[in-house]
């Protein structure tokens, strides 16, 4: 599945396949992928049901879990 990343004015800047993402990513990679700031990525990590786990002092996000979470958010309209 190809993912089109958009800028704030909804213009596509790059396309990537989900398989291009690392299986486990840190919050910096998540923020870049979602085009949000680090603080927003951290807020997501603290959200119930979000596929993030704390390892030591850092957070890691599972790529496949992120995909399922995004699909659920899209289906739920939120």
C-alpha positions in Angstrom: 0.0 0.0 0.0 1.4 3.4 -1.0 1.1 6.3 1.4 1.0 9.9 0.1 2.4 12.3 2.6 0.8 15.7 2.5 1.9 19.2 3.5 -0.4 21.5 5.6 -1.9 22.9 2.4 -2.7 19.3 1.2 -0.1 19.1 -1.6 1.6 15.8 -1.9 5.3 16.0 -1.1 6.4 12.4 -1.3 5.0 8.9 -1.6 6.3 5.9 0.3 5.3 2.3 0.8 4.4 1.2 4.3 7.3 -1.4 3.9 9.7 1.5 3.6 9.1 2.4 7.2 11.1 0.6 9.9 9.2 -2.2 11.7 9.8 -0.3 14.9 10.3 3.5 14.9 11.0 6.2 17.5 8.9 9.2 18.1 11.1 11.4 15.8 10.4 9.1 12.9 6.7 9.0 13.8 6.5 12.7 13.9 8.2 13.0 10.5 5.9 10.4 9.0 2.7 12.0 10.3 4.0 15.6 9.6 3.5 16.6 13.2 5.8 17.9 15.9 7.6 15.7 18.5 5.2 16.9 21.3 2.2 15.7 19.3 3.8 12.4 18.6 4.5 12.1 22.4 0.8 12.9 23.1 -0.2 10.1 20.7 2.2 7.7 22.5 0.3 8.4 25.7 -3.1 7.8 24.0 -4.9 4.6 25.1 -4.9 2.1 22.3 -2.0 3.7 20.4 0.7 1.1 19.4 3.5 2.6 21.4 5.6 1.2 24.2 8.2 2.7 26.5 11.6 1.1 26.3 14.0 2.7 28.8 13.6 6.4 28.5 12.4 6.3 24.9 9.3 5.4 23.1 8.9 2.9 20.2 6.0 2.6 17.8 5.2 -0.6 15.9 4.7 0.1 12.1 2.0 -2.6 11.7 0.2 -1.5 14.8 0.3 2.1 13.6 -1.3 1.1 10.3 -4.1 -0.7 12.1 -4.6 2.2 14.5 -4.8 4.7 11.6 -7.3 2.4 9.8 -9.5 2.3 12.9 -9.2 6.1 13.3 -10.3 6.6 9.7 -13.2 4.2 10.0 -14.3 5.8 13.3 -14.1 9.2 11.7 -11.7 10.5 14.1 
